[in-house]
Amino acid sequence: MDPKTLQLILFIEQMVALAAKSVVDLKGVLAGDKTADEALADADANYQAIIDGRS
Amino acid sequence: MRQRKAVPLGVILLVSLLVMGASCPSSTTKNLAVASDAVSHGLRNADQAANQALASGVITADEQAQFHVQLVKVATAGLALDAGIRANESAATLSAKVNSFLDAFNALNTSGVAGIKNPNTQLAISTILTGAETSVAIIAAAVGK
């Protein structure tokens, strides 16, 4: 397999893994038992990480 | 011209019923908090997808930067929305914050995604944002959008 094709496959694998992680995250948050304060604190931390370029 | 909200009507109706069915305000607050949390996770994963695409050389730094600008707008609106939820603001007061959040999210989901030219990256990001849309609909329904 040529390196370019291998690189493409690895990249697609990364994207699929991220999409799958997103579903797992979503399920975890929606099915979890966080209080409103805990959920808001987690949301704030994620929003701030995006703003700060720490994703 | 102002863009129409892109949240599917069926999702809004379903979620409206769920939110209106919540009889006590603290339950609505929790629904909104959890919805915001779910969206924030999706946004962060979308950000990571763009970052990985840049690192792999499949999108340009400009594409990643313009997508990140849109993400920051949603995240900033999300922080303001969270502050409103935390303060137990009424639906009427919260409405402006929800509108800003929805506008930013819809812009990200349309022009932001369209700015990513690599189809694999675009598909991954679209998939991630579609997952977050149900939670966005919960937020929209809280103020009757």
N, CA and C atoms of all chains as a GROMACS GRO file, in nm:
protein
  600
    1MET      N    1   0.085  -0.119   0.000
    1MET     CA    2   0.000   0.000   0.000
    1MET      C    3   0.089   0.124   0.000
    2ASP      N    4   0.057   0.219  -0.085
    2ASP     CA    5   0.143   0.337  -0.090
    2ASP      C    6   0.116   0.428   0.030
    3PRO      N    7   0.217   0.504   0.070
    3PRO     CA    8   0.206   0.585   0.193
    3PRO      C    9   0.088   0.681   0.193
    4LYS      N   10   0.056   0.736   0.076
    4LYS     CA   11  -0.054   0.832   0.069
    4LYS      C   12  -0.189   0.765   0.101
    5THR      N   13  -0.207   0.645   0.048
    5THR     CA   14  -0.331   0.572   0.075
    5THR      C   15  -0.339   0.534   0.222
    6LEU      N   16  -0.224   0.490   0.276
    6LEU     CA   17  -0.220   0.452   0.417
    6LEU      C   18  -0.253   0.572   0.505
    7GLN      N   19  -0.198   0.687   0.469
    7GLN     CA   20  -0.223   0.809   0.545
    7GLN      C   21  -0.372   0.845   0.541
    8LEU      N   22  -0.433   0.828   0.424
    8LEU     CA   23  -0.576   0.858   0.409
    8LEU      C   24  -0.659   0.764   0.496
    9ILE      N   25  -0.622   0.636   0.495
    9ILE     CA   26  -0.696   0.538   0.576
    9ILE      C   27  -0.684   0.572   0.724
   10LEU      N   28  -0.563   0.607   0.766
   10LEU     CA   29  -0.543   0.642   0.907
   10LEU      C   30  -0.625   0.765   0.945
   11PHE      N   31  -0.629   0.861   0.852
   11PHE     CA   32  -0.704   0.983   0.880
   11PHE      C   33  -0.854   0.953   0.892
   12ILE      N   34  -0.906   0.874   0.798
   12ILE     CA   35  -1.048   0.839   0.803
   12ILE      C   36  -1.080   0.764   0.932
   13GLU      N   37  -0.986   0.679   0.972
   13GLU     CA   38  -1.003   0.605   1.098
   13GLU      C   39  -1.013   0.703   1.216
   14GLN      N   40  -0.930   0.806   1.213
   14GLN     CA   41  -0.934   0.907   1.320
   14GLN      C   42  -1.070   0.979   1.322
   15MET      N   43  -1.118   1.013   1.204
   15MET     CA   44  -1.246   1.085   1.195
   15MET      C   45  -1.362   0.998   1.244
   16VAL      N   46  -1.359   0.870   1.204
   16VAL     CA   47  -1.465   0.778   1.248
   16VAL      C   48  -1.459   0.762   1.400
   17ALA      N   49  -1.337   0.753   1.453
   17ALA     CA   50  -1.321   0.737   1.598
   17ALA      C   51  -1.375   0.860   1.671
   18LEU      N   52  -1.351   0.977   1.615
   18LEU     CA   53  -1.400   1.100   1.680
   18LEU      C   54  -1.553   1.108   1.674
   19ALA      N   55  -1.610   1.071   1.560
   19ALA     CA   56  -1.756   1.072   1.548
   19ALA      C   57  -1.817   0.973   1.648
   20ALA      N   58  -1.754   0.857   1.661
   20ALA     CA   59  -1.802   0.756   1.756
   20ALA      C   60  -1.788   0.807   1.899
   21LYS      N   61  -1.675   0.872   1.928
   21LYS     CA   62  -1.654   0.926   2.063
   21LYS      C   63  -1.761   1.030   2.094
   22SER      N   64  -1.798   1.107   1.992
   22SER     CA   65  -1.899   1.210   2.012
   22SER      C   66  -2.034   1.148   2.052
   23VAL      N   67  -2.067   1.036   1.988
   23VAL     CA   68  -2.192   0.967   2.022
   23VAL      C   69  -2.185   0.914   2.165
   24VAL      N   70  -2.070   0.857   2.200
   24VAL     CA   71  -2.053   0.804   2.337
   24VAL      C   72  -2.062   0.917   2.439
   25ASP      N   73  -1.997   1.030   2.408
   25ASP     CA   74  -2.003   1.147   2.497
   25ASP      C   75  -2.147   1.192   2.518
   26LEU      N   76  -2.218   1.202   2.405
   26LEU     CA   77  -2.356   1.250   2.408
   26LEU      C   78  -2.442   1.158   2.494
   27LYS      N   79  -2.424   1.029   2.471
   27LYS     CA   80  -2.502   0.930   2.547
   27LYS      C   81  -2.468   0.941   2.696
   28GLY      N   82  -2.340   0.956   2.724
   28GLY     CA   83  -2.296   0.966   2.863
   28GLY      C   84  -2.354   1.087   2.933
   29VAL      N   85  -2.356   1.200   2.862
   29VAL     CA   86  -2.408   1.323   2.922
   29VAL      C   87  -2.559   1.312   2.943
   30LEU      N   88  -2.629   1.265   2.840
   30LEU     CA   89  -2.776   1.260   2.849
   30LEU      C   90  -2.825   1.154   2.948
   31ALA      N   91  -2.748   1.046   2.959
   31ALA     CA   92  -2.792   0.939   3.050
   31ALA      C   93  -2.732   0.955   3.189
   32GLY      N   94  -2.643   1.050   3.204
   32GLY     CA   95  -2.574   1.067   3.332
   32GLY      C   96  -2.664   1.129   3.438
   33ASP      N   97  -2.610   1.137   3.558
   33ASP     CA   98  -2.692   1.191   3.667
   33ASP      C   99  -2.627   1.316   3.727
   34LYS      N  100  -2.568   1.397   3.640
   34LYS     CA  101  -2.510   1.522   3.690
   34LYS      C  102  -2.621   1.616   3.738
   35THR      N  103  -2.588   1.694   3.839
   35THR     CA  104  -2.681   1.800   3.879
   35THR      C  105  -2.670   1.912   3.776
   36ALA      N  106  -2.761   2.008   3.782
   36ALA     CA  107  -2.757   2.122   3.690
   36ALA      C  108  -2.624   2.197   3.705
   37ASP      N  109  -2.580   2.216   3.830
   37ASP     CA  110  -2.455   2.288   3.853
   37ASP      C  111  -2.335   2.214   3.794
   38GLU      N  112  -2.335   2.082   3.811
   38GLU     CA  113  -2.224   2.002   3.755
   38GLU      C  114  -2.224   2.006   3.603
   39ALA      N  115  -2.343   1.994   3.545
   39ALA     CA  116  -2.353   1.998   3.398
   39ALA      C  117  -2.307   2.133   3.344
   40LEU      N  118  -2.349   2.240   3.412
   40LEU     CA  119  -2.310   2.375   3.367
   40LEU      C  120  -2.159   2.396   3.382
   41ALA      N  121  -2.103   2.345   3.490
   41ALA     CA  122  -1.958   2.359   3.511
   41ALA      C  123  -1.881   2.285   3.401
   42ASP      N  124  -1.929   2.166   3.366
   42ASP     CA  125  -1.864   2.087   3.260
   42ASP      C  126  -1.879   2.158   3.126
   43ALA      N  127  -2.000   2.210   3.100
   43ALA     CA  128  -2.023   2.282   2.974
   43ALA      C  129  -1.932   2.404   2.966
   44ASP      N  130  -1.925   2.481   3.074
   44ASP     CA  131  -1.840   2.600   3.076
   44ASP      C  132  -1.694   2.564   3.046
   45ALA      N  133  -1.648   2.454   3.107
   45ALA     CA  134  -1.509   2.411   3.087
   45ALA      C  135  -1.484   2.377   2.940
   46ASN      N  136  -1.581   2.310   2.877
   46ASN     CA  137  -1.566   2.276   2.735
   46ASN      C  138  -1.568   2.400   2.646
   47TYR      N  139  -1.664   2.490   2.673
   47TYR     CA  140  -1.671   2.614   2.593
   47TYR      C  141  -1.540   2.694   2.607
   48GLN      N  142  -1.493   2.702   2.732
   48GLN     CA  143  -1.371   2.781   2.756
   48GLN      C  144  -1.250   2.717   2.686
   49ALA      N  145  -1.246   2.584   2.686
   49ALA     CA  146  -1.134   2.514   2.620
   49ALA      C  147  -1.134   2.545   2.470
   50ILE      N  148  -1.253   2.552   2.412
   50ILE     CA  149  -1.262   2.586   2.268
   50ILE      C  150  -1.211   2.728   2.246
   51ILE      N  151  -1.257   2.820   2.330
   51ILE     CA  152  -1.216   2.961   2.317
   51ILE      C  153  -1.066   2.975   2.331
   52ASP      N  154  -1.010   2.900   2.426
   52ASP     CA  155  -0.865   2.908   2.453
   52ASP      C  156  -0.780   2.826   2.355
   53GLY      N  157  -0.846   2.753   2.265
   53GLY     CA  158  -0.772   2.669   2.170
   53GLY      C  159  -0.709   2.548   2.234
   54ARG      N  160  -0.777   2.490   2.333
   54ARG     CA  161  -0.722   2.374   2.405
   54ARG      C  162  -0.797   2.245   2.374
   55SER      N  163  -0.872   2.240   2.264
   55SER     CA  164  -0.951   2.119   2.236
   55SER      C  165  -0.859   2.002   2.202
   56MET      N  166  -2.968   3.911   0.509
   56MET     CA  167  -3.096   3.854   0.553
   56MET      C  168  -3.071   3.754   0.666
   57ARG      N  169  -3.161   3.753   0.760
   57ARG     CA  170  -3.148   3.664   0.875
   57ARG      C  171  -3.177   3.520   0.832
   58GLN      N  172  -3.089   3.425   0.876
   58GLN     CA  173  -3.109   3.286   0.838
   58GLN      C  174  -3.214   3.221   0.925
   59ARG      N  175  -3.294   3.132   0.864
   59ARG     CA  176  -3.390   3.056   0.943
   59ARG      C  177  -3.318   2.953   1.027
   60LYS      N  178  -3.378   2.918   1.142
   60LYS     CA  179  -3.319   2.815   1.227
   60LYS      C  180  -3.324   2.681   1.155
   61ALA      N  181  -3.216   2.606   1.164
   61ALA     CA  182  -3.207   2.481   1.089
   61ALA      C  183  -3.241   2.357   1.171
   62VAL      N  184  -3.291   2.377   1.294
   62VAL     CA  185  -3.324   2.262   1.377
   62VAL      C  186  -3.452   2.198   1.322
   63PRO      N  187  -3.450   2.066   1.296
   63PRO     CA  188  -3.566   2.000   1.238
   63PRO      C  189  -3.692   2.019   1.322
   64LEU      N  190  -3.806   2.042   1.253
   64LEU     CA  191  -3.932   2.070   1.322
   64LEU      C  192  -3.975   1.955   1.412
   65GLY      N  193  -3.960   1.832   1.362
   65GLY     CA  194  -4.001   1.716   1.440
   65GLY      C  195  -3.926   1.708   1.572
   66VAL      N  196  -3.800   1.736   1.567
   66VAL     CA  197  -3.718   1.732   1.690
   66VAL      C  198  -3.766   1.840   1.786
   67ILE      N  199  -3.794   1.958   1.732
   67ILE     CA  200  -3.840   2.069   1.816
   67ILE      C  201  -3.974   2.034   1.884
   68LEU      N  202  -4.065   1.976   1.805
   68LEU     CA  203  -4.195   1.942   1.862
   68LEU      C  204  -4.181   1.838   1.973
   69LEU      N  205  -4.100   1.736   1.945
   69LEU     CA  206  -4.081   1.630   2.044
   69LEU      C  207  -4.020   1.686   2.172
   70VAL      N  208  -3.917   1.764   2.154
   70VAL     CA  209  -3.846   1.818   2.270
   70VAL      C  210  -3.933   1.921   2.342
   71SER      N  211  -4.014   1.997   2.266
   71SER     CA  212  -4.105   2.093   2.329
   71SER      C  213  -4.196   2.023   2.428
   72LEU      N  214  -4.248   1.908   2.384
   72LEU     CA  215  -4.337   1.832   2.472
   72LEU      C  216  -4.263   1.790   2.598
   73LEU      N  217  -4.140   1.747   2.582
   73LEU     CA  218  -4.062   1.703   2.698
   73LEU      C  219  -4.037   1.818   2.793
   74VAL      N  220  -3.998   1.931   2.735
   74VAL     CA  221  -3.964   2.047   2.819
   74VAL      C  222  -4.089   2.104   2.886
   75MET      N  223  -4.200   2.114   2.809
   75MET     CA  224  -4.322   2.171   2.867
   75MET      C  225  -4.380   2.077   2.972
   76GLY      N  226  -4.350   1.948   2.955
   76GLY     CA  227  -4.400   1.850   3.050
   76GLY      C  228  -4.332   1.861   3.185
   77ALA      N  229  -4.221   1.925   3.188
   77ALA     CA  230  -4.150   1.941   3.314
   77ALA      C  231  -4.222   2.045   3.398
   78SER      N  232  -4.281   2.001   3.508
   78SER     CA  233  -4.367   2.092   3.582
   78SER      C  234  -4.289   2.186   3.672
   79CYS      N  235  -4.172   2.144   3.718
   79CYS     CA  236  -4.104   2.232   3.811
   79CYS      C  237  -3.985   2.300   3.743
   80PRO      N  238  -3.962   2.427   3.774
   80PRO     CA  239  -3.858   2.505   3.708
   80PRO      C  240  -3.719   2.443   3.721
   81SER      N  241  -3.691   2.379   3.835
   81SER     CA  242  -3.557   2.322   3.852
   81SER      C  243  -3.533   2.210   3.754
   82SER      N  244  -3.641   2.140   3.716
   82SER     CA  245  -3.628   2.035   3.616
   82SER      C  246  -3.593   2.095   3.481
   83THR      N  247  -3.656   2.207   3.448
   83THR     CA  248  -3.624   2.275   3.322
   83THR      C  249  -3.479   2.324   3.324
   84THR      N  250  -3.437   2.376   3.438
   84THR     CA  251  -3.299   2.423   3.451
   84THR      C  252  -3.202   2.308   3.427
   85LYS      N  253  -3.233   2.192   3.485
   85LYS     CA  254  -3.145   2.078   3.467
   85LYS      C  255  -3.144   2.033   3.321
   86ASN      N  256  -3.263   2.031   3.257
   86ASN     CA  257  -3.269   1.993   3.116
   86ASN      C  258  -3.182   2.085   3.030
   87LEU      N  259  -3.192   2.213   3.058
   87LEU     CA  260  -3.113   2.310   2.982
   87LEU      C  261  -2.964   2.293   3.009
   88ALA      N  262  -2.930   2.270   3.135
   88ALA     CA  263  -2.788   2.254   3.173
   88ALA      C  264  -2.729   2.131   3.105
   89VAL      N  265  -2.804   2.022   3.107
   89VAL     CA  266  -2.755   1.897   3.045
   89VAL      C  267  -2.747   1.914   2.893
   90ALA      N  268  -2.845   1.983   2.836
   90ALA     CA  269  -2.842   2.007   2.690
   90ALA      C  270  -2.719   2.090   2.653
   91SER      N  271  -2.692   2.193   2.730
   91SER     CA  272  -2.575   2.276   2.702
   91SER      C  273  -2.446   2.195   2.716
   92ASP      N  274  -2.442   2.109   2.817
   92ASP     CA  275  -2.326   2.023   2.838
   92ASP      C  276  -2.305   1.931   2.717
   93ALA      N  277  -2.416   1.872   2.671
   93ALA     CA  278  -2.407   1.780   2.556
   93ALA      C  279  -2.358   1.854   2.431
   94VAL      N  280  -2.411   1.973   2.409
   94VAL     CA  281  -2.368   2.051   2.292
   94VAL      C  282  -2.219   2.085   2.304
   95SER      N  283  -2.177   2.122   2.425
   95SER     CA  284  -2.037   2.162   2.444
   95SER      C  285  -1.941   2.048   2.412
   96HIS      N  286  -1.982   1.925   2.447
   96HIS     CA  287  -1.899   1.808   2.414
   96HIS      C  288  -1.890   1.791   2.262
   97GLY      N  289  -2.006   1.805   2.196
   97GLY     CA  290  -2.007   1.792   2.050
   97GLY      C  291  -1.919   1.896   1.983
   98LEU      N  292  -1.928   2.019   2.032
   98LEU     CA  293  -1.847   2.127   1.973
   98LEU      C  294  -1.698   2.099   1.990
   99ARG      N  295  -1.665   2.049   2.107
   99ARG     CA  296  -1.523   2.021   2.133
   99ARG      C  297  -1.472   1.908   2.043
  100ASN      N  298  -1.556   1.807   2.023
  100ASN     CA  299  -1.517   1.698   1.933
  100ASN      C  300  -1.504   1.748   1.789
  101ALA      N  301  -1.593   1.838   1.750
  101ALA     CA  302  -1.585   1.896   1.615
  101ALA      C  303  -1.456   1.975   1.600
  102ASP      N  304  -1.419   2.047   1.706
  102ASP     CA  305  -1.295   2.124   1.707
  102ASP      C  306  -1.175   2.029   1.690
  103GLN      N  307  -1.180   1.917   1.763
  103GLN     CA  308  -1.071   1.820   1.754
  103GLN      C  309  -1.061   1.759   1.615
  104ALA      N  310  -1.177   1.738   1.552
  104ALA     CA  311  -1.176   1.682   1.416
  104ALA      C  312  -1.105   1.778   1.321
  105ALA      N  313  -1.137   1.906   1.332
  105ALA     CA  314  -1.072   2.006   1.245
  105ALA      C  315  -0.922   2.013   1.276
  106ASN      N  316  -0.888   2.006   1.404
  106ASN     CA  317  -0.746   2.012   1.442
  106ASN      C  318  -0.669   1.892   1.386
  107GLN      N  319  -0.731   1.774   1.394
  107GLN     CA  320  -0.664   1.654   1.341
  107GLN      C  321  -0.652   1.660   1.189
  108ALA      N  322  -0.755   1.717   1.126
  108ALA     CA  323  -0.751   1.730   0.981
  108ALA      C  324  -0.637   1.824   0.939
  109LEU      N  325  -0.620   1.929   1.017
  109LEU     CA  326  -0.510   2.023   0.988
  109LEU      C  327  -0.375   1.952   1.010
  110ALA      N  328  -0.364   1.880   1.120
  110ALA     CA  329  -0.238   1.810   1.150
  110ALA      C  330  -0.206   1.706   1.043
  111SER      N  331  -0.310   1.646   0.985
  111SER     CA  332  -0.289   1.546   0.881
  111SER      C  333  -0.269   1.608   0.743
  112GLY      N  334  -0.286   1.738   0.737
  112GLY     CA  335  -0.262   1.809   0.610
  112GLY      C  336  -0.375   1.797   0.509
  113VAL      N  337  -0.494   1.758   0.555
  113VAL     CA  338  -0.604   1.744   0.460
  113VAL      C  339  -0.690   1.870   0.450
  114ILE      N  340  -0.676   1.961   0.548
  114ILE     CA  341  -0.737   2.094   0.533
  114ILE      C  342  -0.628   2.198   0.557
  115THR      N  343  -0.652   2.318   0.509
  115THR     CA  344  -0.551   2.424   0.524
  115THR      C  345  -0.567   2.492   0.660
  116ALA      N  346  -0.464   2.568   0.694
  116ALA     CA  347  -0.470   2.644   0.820
  116ALA      C  348  -0.582   2.747   0.815
  117ASP      N  349  -0.607   2.803   0.695
  117ASP     CA  350  -0.716   2.900   0.680
  117ASP      C  351  -0.852   2.836   0.706
  118GLU      N  352  -0.869   2.716   0.650
  118GLU     CA  353  -0.997   2.646   0.670
  118GLU      C  354  -1.020   2.618   0.818
  119GLN      N  355  -0.913   2.568   0.884
  119GLN     CA  356  -0.924   2.536   1.026
  119GLN      C  357  -0.953   2.664   1.105
  120ALA      N  358  -0.885   2.772   1.068
  120ALA     CA  359  -0.900   2.898   1.142
  120ALA      C  360  -1.042   2.953   1.128
  121GLN      N  361  -1.095   2.950   1.006
  121GLN     CA  362  -1.230   3.006   0.989
  121GLN      C  363  -1.334   2.920   1.060
  122PHE      N  364  -1.310   2.789   1.063
  122PHE     CA  365  -1.403   2.701   1.135
  122PHE      C  366  -1.394   2.729   1.285
  123HIS      N  367  -1.270   2.750   1.331
  123HIS     CA  368  -1.251   2.774   1.475
  123HIS      C  369  -1.314   2.907   1.518
  124VAL      N  370  -1.308   3.006   1.430
  124VAL     CA  371  -1.372   3.135   1.461
  124VAL      C  372  -1.522   3.115   1.486
  125GLN      N  373  -1.584   3.033   1.400
  125GLN     CA  374  -1.728   3.007   1.417
  125GLN      C  375  -1.754   2.929   1.546
  126LEU      N  376  -1.664   2.834   1.576
  126LEU     CA  377  -1.679   2.757   1.700
  126LEU      C  378  -1.668   2.847   1.823
  127VAL      N  379  -1.575   2.940   1.818
  127VAL     CA  380  -1.556   3.032   1.931
  127VAL      C  381  -1.682   3.116   1.952
  128LYS      N  382  -1.748   3.154   1.841
  128LYS     CA  383  -1.872   3.231   1.854
  128LYS      C  384  -1.980   3.150   1.926
  129VAL      N  385  -1.990   3.021   1.891
  129VAL     CA  386  -2.089   2.935   1.959
  129VAL      C  387  -2.050   2.917   2.106
  130ALA      N  388  -1.920   2.894   2.130
  130ALA     CA  389  -1.874   2.871   2.268
  130ALA      C  390  -1.897   2.996   2.353
  131THR      N  391  -1.873   3.112   2.295
  131THR     CA  392  -1.894   3.237   2.370
  131THR      C  393  -2.043   3.255   2.402
  132ALA      N  394  -2.127   3.227   2.302
  132ALA     CA  395  -2.272   3.234   2.325
  132ALA      C  396  -2.314   3.129   2.428
  133GLY      N  397  -2.247   3.014   2.426
  133GLY     CA  398  -2.277   2.907   2.522
  133GLY      C  399  -2.245   2.948   2.665
  134LEU      N  400  -2.134   3.017   2.682
  134LEU     CA  401  -2.098   3.064   2.818
  134LEU      C  402  -2.202   3.163   2.870
  135ALA      N  403  -2.246   3.253   2.781
  135ALA     CA  404  -2.349   3.351   2.821
  135ALA      C  405  -2.480   3.281   2.854
  136LEU      N  406  -2.513   3.181   2.773
  136LEU     CA  407  -2.636   3.104   2.797
  136LEU      C  408  -2.627   3.031   2.931
  137ASP      N  409  -2.512   2.970   2.957
  137ASP     CA  410  -2.494   2.898   3.084
  137ASP      C  411  -2.513   2.992   3.203
  138ALA      N  412  -2.460   3.114   3.189
  138ALA     CA  413  -2.475   3.212   3.298
  138ALA      C  414  -2.623   3.242   3.321
  139GLY      N  415  -2.698   3.252   3.212
  139GLY     CA  416  -2.843   3.277   3.223
  139GLY      C  417  -2.916   3.160   3.287
  140ILE      N  418  -2.877   3.039   3.247
  140ILE     CA  419  -2.940   2.919   3.304
  140ILE      C  420  -2.910   2.912   3.454
  141ARG      N  421  -2.781   2.939   3.486
  141ARG     CA  422  -2.737   2.931   3.626
  141ARG      C  423  -2.814   3.032   3.712
  142ALA      N  424  -2.843   3.148   3.653
  142ALA     CA  425  -2.913   3.255   3.727
  142ALA      C  426  -3.063   3.234   3.728
  143ASN      N  427  -3.109   3.121   3.671
  143ASN     CA  428  -3.253   3.091   3.665
  143ASN      C  429  -3.333   3.201   3.599
  144GLU      N  430  -3.278   3.258   3.493
  144GLU     CA  431  -3.349   3.364   3.423
  144GLU      C  432  -3.478   3.310   3.363
  145SER      N  433  -3.577   3.395   3.351
  145SER     CA  434  -3.706   3.354   3.293
  145SER      C  435  -3.687   3.328   3.144
  146ALA      N  436  -3.783   3.256   3.087
  146ALA     CA  437  -3.774   3.224   2.944
  146ALA      C  438  -3.762   3.352   2.861
  147ALA      N  439  -3.834   3.456   2.903
  147ALA     CA  440  -3.832   3.581   2.827
  147ALA      C  441  -3.692   3.643   2.830
  148THR      N  442  -3.629   3.641   2.946
  148THR     CA  443  -3.496   3.700   2.958
  148THR      C  444  -3.391   3.614   2.889
  149LEU      N  445  -3.414   3.483   2.898
  149LEU     CA  446  -3.317   3.390   2.840
  149LEU      C  447  -3.324   3.388   2.687
  150SER      N  448  -3.436   3.436   2.636
  150SER     CA  449  -3.463   3.426   2.492
  150SER      C  450  -3.353   3.487   2.406
  151ALA      N  451  -3.305   3.604   2.443
  151ALA     CA  452  -3.202   3.671   2.362
  151ALA      C  453  -3.074   3.588   2.359
  152LYS      N  454  -3.041   3.528   2.474
  152LYS     CA  455  -2.919   3.446   2.480
  152LYS      C  456  -2.936   3.318   2.397
  153VAL      N  457  -3.055   3.262   2.404
  153VAL     CA  458  -3.083   3.142   2.324
  153VAL      C  459  -3.075   3.176   2.176
  154ASN      N  460  -3.131   3.293   2.138
  154ASN     CA  461  -3.125   3.334   1.997
  154ASN      C  462  -2.982   3.348   1.948
  155SER      N  463  -2.898   3.411   2.029
  155SER     CA  464  -2.756   3.426   1.992
  155SER      C  465  -2.691   3.290   1.975
  156PHE      N  466  -2.722   3.201   2.069
  156PHE     CA  467  -2.664   3.067   2.065
  156PHE      C  468  -2.709   2.993   1.938
  157LEU      N  469  -2.840   2.999   1.910
  157LEU     CA  470  -2.893   2.929   1.792
  157LEU      C  471  -2.835   2.987   1.663
  158ASP      N  472  -2.827   3.119   1.656
  158ASP     CA  473  -2.771   3.183   1.536
  158ASP      C  474  -2.627   3.136   1.513
  159ALA      N  475  -2.548   3.135   1.622
  159ALA     CA  476  -2.408   3.096   1.610
  159ALA      C  477  -2.396   2.948   1.572
  160PHE      N  478  -2.480   2.864   1.635
  160PHE     CA  479  -2.473   2.720   1.604
  160PHE      C  480  -2.513   2.695   1.459
  161ASN      N  481  -2.619   2.761   1.413
  161ASN     CA  482  -2.664   2.740   1.275
  161ASN      C  483  -2.561   2.790   1.174
  162ALA      N  484  -2.495   2.900   1.208
  162ALA     CA  485  -2.390   2.952   1.119
  162ALA      C  486  -2.274   2.850   1.111
  163LEU      N  487  -2.240   2.793   1.227
  163LEU     CA  488  -2.134   2.692   1.229
  163LEU      C  489  -2.174   2.572   1.144
  164ASN      N  490  -2.300   2.531   1.158
  164ASN     CA  491  -2.349   2.411   1.092
  164ASN      C  492  -2.367   2.431   0.941
  165THR      N  493  -2.373   2.554   0.897
  165THR     CA  494  -2.391   2.580   0.753
  165THR      C  495  -2.261   2.634   0.694
  166SER      N  496  -2.236   2.763   0.712
  166SER     CA  497  -2.117   2.822   0.649
  166SER      C  498  -1.988   2.768   0.708
  167GLY      N  499  -1.990   2.737   0.839
  167GLY     CA  500  -1.869   2.684   0.902
  167GLY      C  501  -1.829   2.551   0.842
  168VAL      N  502  -1.925   2.461   0.831
  168VAL     CA  503  -1.897   2.328   0.774
  168VAL      C  504  -1.866   2.341   0.624
  169ALA      N  505  -1.938   2.430   0.556
  169ALA     CA  506  -1.916   2.447   0.412
  169ALA      C  507  -1.774   2.496   0.382
  170GLY      N  508  -1.715   2.566   0.480
  170GLY     CA  509  -1.578   2.618   0.460
  170GLY      C  510  -1.472   2.510   0.464
  171ILE      N  511  -1.509   2.393   0.514
  171ILE     CA  512  -1.417   2.279   0.517
  171ILE      C  513  -1.430   2.206   0.383
  172LYS      N  514  -1.324   2.204   0.306
  172LYS     CA  515  -1.336   2.150   0.170
  172LYS      C  516  -1.314   1.998   0.163
  173ASN      N  517  -1.241   1.942   0.258
  173ASN     CA  518  -1.217   1.798   0.253
  173ASN      C  519  -1.344   1.722   0.289
  174PRO      N  520  -1.395   1.635   0.199
  174PRO     CA  521  -1.524   1.569   0.224
  174PRO      C  522  -1.524   1.478   0.347
  175ASN      N  523  -1.413   1.411   0.375
  175ASN     CA  524  -1.409   1.321   0.492
  175ASN      C  525  -1.420   1.401   0.621
  176THR      N  526  -1.348   1.512   0.626
  176THR     CA  527  -1.353   1.597   0.745
  176THR      C  528  -1.491   1.659   0.758
  177GLN      N  529  -1.544   1.704   0.645
  177GLN     CA  530  -1.676   1.767   0.646
  177GLN      C  531  -1.781   1.668   0.697
  178LEU      N  532  -1.771   1.544   0.651
  178LEU     CA  533  -1.868   1.442   0.692
  178LEU      C  534  -1.857   1.414   0.842
  179ALA      N  535  -1.733   1.402   0.889
  179ALA     CA  536  -1.713   1.374   1.032
  179ALA      C  537  -1.769   1.487   1.118
  180ILE      N  538  -1.740   1.610   1.078
  180ILE     CA  539  -1.787   1.725   1.157
  180ILE      C  540  -1.939   1.736   1.149
  181SER      N  541  -1.995   1.713   1.031
  181SER     CA  542  -2.141   1.717   1.017
  181SER      C  543  -2.207   1.613   1.105
  182THR      N  544  -2.149   1.494   1.108
  182THR     CA  545  -2.204   1.386   1.190
  182THR      C  546  -2.203   1.425   1.338
  183ILE      N  547  -2.092   1.482   1.380
  183ILE     CA  548  -2.079   1.524   1.521
  183ILE      C  549  -2.181   1.632   1.553
  184LEU      N  550  -2.195   1.730   1.465
  184LEU     CA  551  -2.288   1.841   1.491
  184LEU      C  552  -2.434   1.795   1.485
  185THR      N  553  -2.462   1.699   1.398
  185THR     CA  554  -2.598   1.645   1.391
  185THR      C  555  -2.636   1.581   1.525
  186GLY      N  556  -2.541   1.512   1.586
  186GLY     CA  557  -2.566   1.453   1.718
  186GLY      C  558  -2.599   1.558   1.822
  187ALA      N  559  -2.537   1.674   1.809
  187ALA     CA  560  -2.560   1.782   1.906
  187ALA      C  561  -2.691   1.855   1.881
  188GLU      N  562  -2.749   1.838   1.762
  188GLU     CA  563  -2.868   1.915   1.725
  188GLU      C  564  -2.989   1.889   1.815
  189THR      N  565  -3.003   1.765   1.862
  189THR     CA  566  -3.116   1.734   1.949
  189THR      C  567  -3.107   1.816   2.077
  190SER      N  568  -2.986   1.830   2.128
  190SER     CA  569  -2.967   1.909   2.250
  190SER      C  570  -2.989   2.057   2.221
  191VAL      N  571  -2.950   2.101   2.102
  191VAL     CA  572  -2.976   2.241   2.063
  191VAL      C  573  -3.128   2.263   2.058
  192ALA      N  574  -3.201   2.162   2.012
  192ALA     CA  575  -3.347   2.173   2.005
  192ALA      C  576  -3.409   2.185   2.144
  193ILE      N  577  -3.349   2.118   2.242
  193ILE     CA  578  -3.398   2.129   2.380
  193ILE      C  579  -3.386   2.274   2.427
  194ILE      N  580  -3.271   2.334   2.395
  194ILE     CA  581  -3.247   2.472   2.434
  194ILE      C  582  -3.346   2.565   2.362
  195ALA      N  583  -3.368   2.539   2.233
  195ALA     CA  584  -3.460   2.622   2.155
  195ALA      C  585  -3.602   2.611   2.210
  196ALA      N  586  -3.641   2.488   2.245
  196ALA     CA  587  -3.778   2.466   2.292
  196ALA      C  588  -3.804   2.534   2.426
  197ALA      N  589  -3.699   2.553   2.505
  197ALA     CA  590  -3.717   2.614   2.637
  197ALA      C  591  -3.770   2.756   2.628
  198VAL      N  592  -3.745   2.821   2.515
  198VAL     CA  593  -3.797   2.957   2.500
  198VAL      C  594  -3.897   2.962   2.384
  199GLY      N  595  -3.951   2.846   2.350
  199GLY     CA  596  -4.057   2.841   2.250
  199GLY      C  597  -4.013   2.863   2.108
  200LYS      N  598  -3.886   2.834   2.077
  200LYS     CA  599  -3.838   2.849   1.938
  200LYS      C  600  -3.874   2.728   1.855
   0.00000   0.00000   0.00000
